[in-house]
Amino acid sequence: MKLKYEPMDSDLVHALRTGGPDANGQPAERGAISEGHGTPCRHCLNHVPAGAEYLILAHRPFPELQAYAECGPIFLCEEDCRAFEGEGVPAILSGSPDFLLKGYSAEHRIVYGTGKVVPNGEIEAYAAEILSSPSIAFVDVRSARNNCFQLRIRRAA
């Protein structure tokens, strides 16, 4: 099965970069400087380059508030970056030894029994396994250490 790795929406990223409110209604924190690792940008899906500034903000990758709409901290390149359009596992998933993957229904509800901590070398295989079920609309990838949202995976068209 081919997979599509989804970056954050470019219009939302632009709004956040220009002072729009994050998921907590606050502007993004500015002035953090990347060391070149540990700062995954959720738009280009690369690590923010060493020496570059990045934004810290709260993000909730769900369309509305509800019990399963998790919110947490994320990073974005402060300067414009191009949204990820590539194939294969994005660079931000190479920075940690493992990640938490969970399947969600079309109603944005966790499908119980799908949550699993997966070594980074097994992300594609487990995401494809989860997505083989018709009850799964997408898979969210989160940090296994800090539970921060990384990206969403869907079936490729």
N, CA and C of each residue as an Amber inpcrd file, in Angstrom:
protein
   471
   0.8410000  -1.1780000   0.0000000   0.0000000   0.0000000   0.0000000
   0.8900000   1.2470000   0.0000000   0.5470000   2.2050000  -0.8590000
   1.2730000   3.4730000  -0.8750000   0.6950000   4.3820000   0.2000000
   1.6000000   5.0990000   0.8590000   1.2060000   5.9850000   1.9440000
   1.4610000   7.4430000   1.5850000   0.6300000   8.3240000   2.1350000
   0.7990000   9.7630000   1.9620000   1.0700000  10.3650000   3.3410000
   2.2180000  11.0470000   3.4680000   2.5990000  11.7110000   4.7050000
   2.1710000  13.1650000   4.5940000   1.2980000  13.6040000   5.4890000
   0.7020000  14.9280000   5.3770000   1.3690000  15.9560000   6.2900000
   1.8510000  17.0390000   5.7000000   2.3550000  18.1600000   6.5020000
   1.1760000  19.0060000   6.9860000   1.4630000  19.9380000   7.8730000
   0.4270000  20.8970000   8.2730000   0.0090000  21.7160000   7.0660000
  -1.2170000  22.1520000   7.0670000  -1.7760000  22.9680000   6.0010000
  -0.9940000  24.2750000   5.8610000  -0.6090000  24.6090000   4.6480000
   0.2070000  25.8050000   4.3920000  -0.4910000  27.1030000   4.7880000
  -1.8050000  27.1950000   4.6020000  -2.5210000  28.4050000   5.0030000
  -2.4830000  28.5760000   6.5200000  -2.6450000  27.4810000   7.2550000
  -2.5620000  27.5380000   8.7200000  -1.1560000  27.9360000   9.1550000
  -0.1540000  27.3430000   8.5290000   1.2380000  27.6610000   8.8690000
   1.5170000  29.1380000   8.6120000   1.0510000  29.6710000   7.4800000
   1.2390000  31.0910000   7.1880000   0.5780000  31.9590000   8.2660000
  -0.6340000  31.5980000   8.6570000  -1.3420000  32.3610000   9.6880000
  -0.5720000  32.3270000  11.0090000  -0.0300000  31.2010000  11.3740000
   0.7400000  31.0790000  12.6170000   2.0310000  31.8890000  12.5500000
   2.6800000  31.8630000  11.3900000   3.9280000  32.6200000  11.2320000
   3.7020000  34.1310000  11.2780000   2.5150000  34.5630000  10.9200000
   2.2280000  35.9980000  10.8990000   1.4620000  36.4510000  12.1400000
   1.5180000  35.6610000  13.2150000   0.9510000  36.0740000  14.4970000
  -0.4140000  35.5460000  14.8420000  -0.9780000  34.7040000  13.9700000
  -2.2870000  34.1170000  14.2710000  -2.2320000  33.2200000  15.4910000
  -3.3880000  32.9780000  16.1130000  -3.4170000  32.1880000  17.3430000
  -3.2120000  30.6940000  17.1040000  -2.5240000  30.0600000  18.0700000
  -2.3510000  28.6110000  18.0250000  -3.5870000  27.9430000  18.6300000
  -3.5230000  26.6610000  18.8870000  -4.6660000  25.9160000  19.4180000
  -5.0870000  26.3960000  20.8010000  -4.2040000  27.0880000  21.5020000
  -4.5320000  27.6440000  22.8180000  -4.8940000  29.1200000  22.7470000
  -5.0190000  29.6590000  21.5240000  -5.4000000  31.0540000  21.3600000
  -4.2650000  32.0410000  21.5590000  -3.0290000  31.5650000  21.5410000
  -1.8670000  32.4220000  21.7550000  -1.0090000  32.4880000  20.5010000
  -0.2380000  33.5760000  20.3350000   0.7190000  33.5930000  19.2220000
   1.8660000  32.6270000  19.5220000   2.4960000  32.1460000  18.4770000
   3.6350000  31.2330000  18.6370000   4.7720000  31.9330000  19.3770000
   5.5140000  31.1430000  20.1510000   6.7260000  31.6580000  20.7870000
   7.8030000  31.7850000  19.7200000   8.5570000  32.8780000  19.7760000
   9.5970000  33.1460000  18.7890000  10.9540000  33.2330000  19.4720000
  12.0070000  33.1320000  18.6610000  13.3560000  33.3530000  19.1550000
  14.1380000  32.1060000  19.5100000  13.5190000  30.9240000  19.4390000
  14.2580000  29.6850000  19.7040000  15.1970000  29.4200000  18.5220000
  16.3930000  28.9330000  18.8030000  17.3990000  28.6560000  17.7770000
  17.6480000  27.1410000  17.7310000  17.5590000  26.5760000  16.5480000
  17.7440000  25.1320000  16.3740000  19.2070000  24.7220000  16.4970000
  19.4050000  23.5780000  17.1060000  20.7280000  22.9540000  17.1510000
  20.9110000  21.9980000  15.9720000  19.8680000  21.8870000  15.1350000
  19.9520000  21.0370000  13.9500000  19.3870000  19.6450000  14.1410000
  18.9670000  19.3290000  15.3620000  18.3270000  18.0430000  15.6430000
  17.3110000  18.2750000  16.7590000  16.3030000  17.4430000  16.8280000
  15.3060000  17.5860000  17.8730000  14.3130000  18.7130000  17.6620000
  14.3030000  19.3070000  16.4850000  13.3550000  20.3850000  16.1760000
  12.6630000  20.0930000  14.8420000  11.7570000  19.1260000  14.8290000
  11.0830000  18.7570000  13.5880000  10.0140000  19.7630000  13.1850000
  10.1300000  20.3110000  11.9890000   9.1320000  21.2320000  11.4520000
   7.9810000  20.4080000  10.8850000   6.7700000  20.7230000  11.2960000
   5.5950000  19.9670000  10.8590000   5.0620000  20.4290000   9.5100000
   5.7630000  21.3310000   8.8470000   5.3430000  21.7830000   7.5280000
   6.2410000  21.1880000   6.4370000   7.5510000  21.4020000   6.5270000
   8.4600000  20.8310000   5.5220000   8.8180000  19.3860000   5.8580000
   8.5280000  18.9650000   7.0770000   8.8120000  17.6210000   7.6030000
  10.3000000  17.2920000   7.5940000  11.1140000  18.3620000   7.7300000
  12.5550000  18.2430000   7.9370000  12.8650000  18.8080000   9.3190000
  14.0710000  18.5590000   9.7940000  14.5140000  19.1930000  11.0280000
  14.8840000  20.6360000  10.7050000  14.5290000  21.5510000  11.6020000
  14.9060000  22.9460000  11.4120000  16.4300000  23.0010000  11.3840000
  17.0370000  23.6320000  10.3580000  18.5000000  23.6460000  10.2380000
  19.1800000  24.2920000  11.4480000  20.3620000  23.8260000  11.7520000
  21.1490000  24.3890000  12.8580000  21.3280000  25.8870000  12.6570000
  21.1050000  26.6460000  13.7070000  21.2550000  28.0910000  13.6770000
  20.0180000  28.8430000  13.2270000  19.0250000  28.1380000  12.6970000
  17.8030000  28.7860000  12.2230000  16.8120000  28.9600000  13.3770000
  16.0310000  30.0150000  13.2940000  14.9920000  30.2390000  14.2990000
  13.7760000  29.3830000  13.9810000  13.0540000  29.0050000  15.0480000
  11.8310000  28.2360000  14.8710000  10.7690000  28.6990000  15.8470000
   9.5350000  28.3680000  15.5230000   8.3840000  28.7120000  16.3500000
   8.0120000  27.5310000  17.2340000   7.5250000  27.8400000  18.4300000
   7.0010000  26.8380000  19.3490000   5.5420000  27.2190000  19.5980000
   4.6350000  26.2690000  19.3910000   3.2170000  26.5710000  19.5380000
   2.4240000  25.3210000  19.8730000   1.1880000  25.5400000  20.2990000
   0.2670000  24.4340000  20.5670000  -0.4900000  24.1060000  19.2860000
  -0.6270000  22.8150000  19.0120000  -1.3240000  22.3910000  17.7930000
  -2.2970000  21.2680000  18.1220000  -3.4690000  21.3430000  17.5340000
  -4.4920000  20.3050000  17.6590000  -4.9010000  19.9280000  16.2450000
  -4.4410000  18.7890000  15.7340000  -4.6890000  18.4440000  14.3210000
  -6.0840000  17.8640000  14.0470000  -7.0770000  18.4560000  14.6610000
  -8.4520000  17.9850000  14.5110000  -9.3470000  19.1850000  14.2040000
 -10.4300000  18.9920000  13.4540000 -11.2490000  20.1250000  13.0210000
 -12.0870000  20.7640000  14.1300000 -12.3380000  20.0390000  15.2030000
 -13.1630000  20.5950000  16.2730000 -12.7780000  19.9800000  17.6090000
 -13.1690000  20.6590000  18.6700000 -12.9240000  20.1340000  20.0090000
 -13.8200000  18.9270000  20.2470000 -13.2270000  17.8880000  20.7820000
 -13.9540000  16.6810000  21.1900000 -12.9810000  15.8610000  22.0430000
 -13.4690000  14.8220000  22.6590000 -12.6840000  14.0810000  23.6450000
 -11.3660000  13.5230000  23.0970000 -11.3150000  13.1840000  21.8210000
 -10.1100000  12.5820000  21.2510000  -9.2040000  13.5790000  20.5320000
  -9.5440000  14.8510000  20.5890000  -8.7850000  15.8940000  19.8890000
  -7.5990000  16.3310000  20.7450000  -6.5170000  15.5580000  20.6660000
  -5.3180000  15.8450000  21.4540000  -4.6340000  17.1200000  20.9750000
  -4.0690000  17.8530000  21.9300000  -3.3650000  19.0930000  21.6590000
  -1.9940000  19.0080000  22.3240000  -0.9910000  19.5810000  21.6680000
   0.3360000  19.5630000  22.2700000   1.2940000  20.4830000  21.5500000
   2.5130000  20.5810000  22.0740000   3.5010000  21.4800000  21.4840000
   4.1030000  20.9190000  20.1980000   4.3690000  21.8310000  19.2640000
   5.0670000  21.4800000  18.0290000   6.0170000  22.6070000  17.6520000
   6.8530000  22.3580000  16.6390000   7.7840000  23.3470000  16.1100000
   7.4890000  23.5760000  14.6300000   7.7820000  24.7890000  14.1810000
   7.7240000  25.1470000  12.7630000   8.9400000  25.9900000  12.4310000
   9.4890000  25.8380000  11.2310000  10.5170000  26.7620000  10.7710000
   9.9240000  28.1670000  10.8470000  10.6820000  29.1290000  11.3870000
  10.1600000  30.4960000  11.4440000  10.1110000  31.1090000  10.0510000
  11.1190000  30.8320000   9.2380000  11.1460000  31.3160000   7.8550000
  10.2830000  30.4100000   6.9870000   9.8290000  30.9610000   5.8610000
   9.0360000  30.1560000   4.9390000   9.7800000  28.8800000   4.5590000
   9.0350000  27.8000000   4.5050000   9.5750000  26.5300000   4.0120000
   8.4890000  25.8940000   3.1590000   8.9030000  25.0490000   2.2660000
   7.9690000  24.4020000   1.3440000   7.3260000  23.1850000   2.0140000
   6.0320000  23.0360000   1.8730000   5.3220000  21.8880000   2.4360000
   5.8580000  20.5910000   1.8370000   5.9910000  19.5810000   2.6560000
   6.4630000  18.2710000   2.2150000   5.5380000  17.7300000   1.1320000
   6.1410000  17.2590000   0.0330000   5.3800000  16.6560000  -1.0630000
   5.9980000  15.3380000  -1.5100000   7.0110000  14.8890000  -0.7990000
   7.7650000  13.7240000  -1.2400000   7.1000000  12.3970000  -0.9590000
   7.8070000  11.3700000  -1.3400000   7.3800000  10.0070000  -1.0530000
   8.3670000   9.4040000  -0.0700000   7.9330000   8.4120000   0.6310000
   8.7920000   7.7700000   1.6140000   8.7190000   8.4890000   2.9510000
   9.3660000   7.9180000   3.9400000   9.3160000   8.4280000   5.2970000
  10.0410000   9.7700000   5.3740000   9.3620000  10.8210000   5.8380000
   9.9940000  12.1400000   5.9400000  11.1230000  12.1690000   6.9620000
  12.0170000  13.1340000   6.7910000  13.2110000  13.2540000   7.6300000
  12.8910000  13.3910000   9.1120000  11.7750000  14.0350000   9.4740000
  11.5040000  14.2390000  10.9010000  11.2980000  12.9260000  11.6470000
  11.0160000  11.8550000  10.9310000  10.8210000  10.5720000  11.5990000
  12.1200000   9.7890000  11.7530000  13.2450000  10.4320000  11.4390000
  14.5390000   9.7700000  11.6130000  15.2250000  10.2160000  12.8930000
  14.6410000  11.1770000  13.6070000  15.3140000  11.7650000  14.7540000
  15.0960000  11.0630000  16.0760000  14.1950000  10.1140000  16.1460000
  13.9120000   9.3950000  17.3840000  13.9260000   7.9020000  17.1270000
  14.2050000   7.1310000  18.1530000  14.2460000   5.6800000  17.9380000
  12.8770000   5.0490000  17.7540000  11.8150000   5.6840000  18.2770000
  10.4930000   5.0920000  18.1380000   9.4090000   6.1620000  18.2340000
   8.2290000   5.7870000  17.7310000   7.0890000   6.6940000  17.6720000
   5.8190000   5.9560000  18.0610000   4.8180000   6.7190000  18.4980000
   3.5000000   6.1800000  18.8180000   2.6080000   6.3830000  17.6020000
   2.0520000   5.3040000  17.0790000   1.1080000   5.3730000  15.9650000
  -0.2660000   4.9620000  16.4680000  -1.3060000   5.6900000  16.0120000
  -2.6860000   5.3770000  16.3770000  -3.5770000   5.5760000  15.1650000
  -4.5080000   4.6490000  14.9660000  -5.4800000   4.7660000  13.8980000
  -6.7170000   5.5070000  14.3670000  -7.2970000   6.3040000  13.4600000
  -8.4950000   7.0860000  13.7500000  -9.5750000   6.7980000  12.7200000
 -10.8210000   6.9060000  13.1540000 -11.9670000   6.7490000  12.2550000
 -12.1930000   8.0480000  11.4750000 -13.0920000   8.0110000  10.5180000
 -13.4410000   9.2070000   9.7480000 -14.0520000  10.2870000  10.6360000
 -14.5450000   9.9020000  11.8030000 -15.1170000  10.8430000  12.7690000
 -14.0650000  11.3840000  13.7250000 -12.7900000  11.1210000  13.4420000
 -11.6570000  11.5970000  14.2420000 -11.6240000  10.9980000  15.6420000
 -12.0490000   9.7560000  15.7490000 -12.0250000   9.0380000  17.0240000
 -10.9390000   7.9680000  16.9600000 -10.1910000   7.8090000  18.0550000
  -9.1830000   6.7490000  18.1210000  -9.8830000   5.4110000  17.9600000
  -9.3290000   4.5490000  17.1430000  -9.8280000   3.1850000  17.0170000
  -8.9950000   2.3460000  17.9790000  -9.6430000   1.9070000  19.0480000
  -8.9340000   1.1790000  20.0910000  -8.3010000  -0.0920000  19.5430000
  -7.1310000  -0.3920000  20.0650000  -6.3760000  -1.5610000  19.6310000
  -5.3500000  -1.2350000  18.5630000  -5.3540000   0.0160000  18.0510000
  -4.3910000   0.3800000  17.0120000  -3.1620000   1.0880000  17.5710000
  -3.2470000   1.6490000  18.7630000  -2.1280000   2.3910000  19.3370000
  -0.9640000   1.4770000  19.6660000   0.2260000   1.8670000  19.1830000
   1.4070000   1.0280000  19.3960000   2.6670000   1.8720000  19.2430000
   3.6390000   1.6510000  20.1310000   4.9490000   2.2720000  19.9790000
   5.7370000   1.4190000  18.9890000   6.2400000   2.0810000  17.9400000
   6.8650000   1.3950000  16.8140000   8.2710000   1.9600000  16.5850000
   9.2790000   1.0920000  16.4080000  10.6070000   1.6000000  16.0400000
  10.5320000   2.3640000  14.7170000  11.3660000   3.4090000  14.5570000
  11.2410000   4.2490000  13.3620000  11.4160000   3.4660000  12.0630000
  12.1000000   2.3600000  12.0690000  12.2550000   1.5530000  10.8660000
  11.0180000   0.7460000  10.4940000  10.0090000   0.7460000  11.3630000
   8.7930000  -0.0370000  11.1170000   7.5420000   0.8240000  10.9430000
   7.7300000   2.1360000  10.8250000   6.5840000   3.0470000  10.7230000
   5.7250000   2.7260000   9.5040000   6.3550000   2.6070000   8.3400000
   5.5810000   2.3600000   7.1140000   4.7950000   1.0580000   7.1990000
   5.4270000  -0.0020000   7.6750000   4.7620000  -1.3010000   7.7370000
   3.5750000  -1.2690000   8.6910000   3.7570000  -0.6570000   9.8620000
   2.6430000  -0.6280000  10.8090000   1.5320000   0.3060000  10.3390000
   1.8700000   1.4460000   9.7730000   0.8430000   2.3510000   9.2490000
   0.0330000   1.6500000   8.1630000   0.6980000   0.9400000   7.2660000
  -0.0090000   0.2150000   6.2050000  -0.9050000  -0.8710000   6.7990000
  -0.4200000  -1.5390000   7.8390000  -1.2310000  -2.5710000   8.5000000
  -2.5030000  -1.9530000   9.0790000  -2.3650000  -0.8480000   9.7900000
  -3.5360000  -0.1820000  10.3750000  -4.4820000   0.2760000   9.2710000
  -3.9340000   0.9140000   8.2320000  -4.7600000   1.4670000   7.1580000
  -5.4020000   0.4030000   6.2690000  -5.0070000  -0.8410000   6.4150000
  -5.6490000  -1.9090000   5.6320000  -7.0820000  -2.1600000   6.1120000
  -7.4060000  -1.6790000   7.2990000  -8.7710000  -1.8080000   7.8080000
  -9.6310000  -0.6780000   7.2550000 -10.8110000  -0.9820000   6.7090000
 -11.6730000   0.0720000   6.1740000 -12.1880000   1.0260000   7.2550000
 -12.1140000   0.6410000   8.5220000 -12.5950000   1.5170000   9.6030000
 -11.5890000   2.6120000   9.9630000 -10.3780000   2.5370000   9.3880000
  -9.3350000   3.5190000   9.6860000  -9.2670000   4.5420000   8.5630000
  -9.4130000   5.8240000   8.9070000  -9.3270000   6.9070000   7.9280000
  -7.9090000   7.4600000   7.8310000  -7.1920000   7.4890000   8.9590000
  -5.8300000   8.0180000   8.9870000  -5.1110000   7.5200000  10.2250000
  -3.8020000   7.6790000  10.1870000  -2.9390000   7.3020000  11.3030000
  -2.1820000   8.5510000  11.7420000  -2.2110000   8.8360000  13.0290000
  -1.3980000   9.9230000  13.5600000  -0.1150000   9.3480000  14.1450000
   0.9760000  10.0590000  13.8800000   2.2850000   9.6840000  14.4040000
   2.6630000  10.7210000  15.4530000   3.0170000  10.2390000  16.6350000
   3.4110000  11.1050000  17.7480000   4.7330000  10.6230000  18.3160000
   5.4090000  11.5120000  18.9830000   6.6390000  11.1520000  19.6850000
   6.2990000  10.1440000  20.7770000   7.0440000   9.0620000  20.8600000
   6.8270000   8.0920000  21.9270000   7.3270000   8.6220000  23.2640000
   8.2400000   9.5780000  23.2360000   8.7970000  10.1390000  24.4750000
   7.9780000  11.2860000  25.0340000   7.5330000  12.1910000  24.1700000
   6.8580000  13.4010000  24.6390000   5.4190000  13.5350000  24.1660000
   4.9510000  12.6210000  23.3430000   3.5940000  12.5800000  22.8100000
   3.2770000  13.7340000  21.8540000   4.2890000  14.4460000  21.3620000
   4.0610000  15.5520000  20.4270000   3.6300000  15.0070000  19.0640000
   2.6290000  15.6430000  18.4800000   2.1750000  15.2830000  17.1440000
   3.2950000  15.5130000  16.1420000   3.5260000  14.5380000  15.2500000
   4.5370000  14.6620000  14.2090000   3.8990000  14.9130000  12.8520000
   3.0010000  14.0130000  12.4640000   2.3440000  14.1130000  11.1610000
   1.2260000  13.1050000  11.0710000   0.4670000  13.2040000  10.0060000
  -0.6480000  12.2990000   9.7420000  -0.3140000  11.5000000   8.4850000
  -0.7290000  10.2280000   8.4970000  -0.5240000   9.3430000   7.3440000
  -1.8920000   8.8730000   6.8520000  -2.0690000   8.9190000   5.5320000
  -3.2880000   8.4170000   4.8880000  -2.8970000   7.4620000   3.7650000
  -3.8660000   6.7610000   3.2290000  -3.6660000   5.9560000   2.0340000
  -3.4090000   6.9200000   0.8700000  -2.4260000   6.6340000   0.0580000
  -2.1650000   7.4610000  -1.1210000  -3.2020000   7.1270000  -2.1790000
  -3.5680000   8.1420000  -2.9560000  -4.5900000   7.9380000  -4.0080000
  -4.0150000   7.1710000  -5.1630000
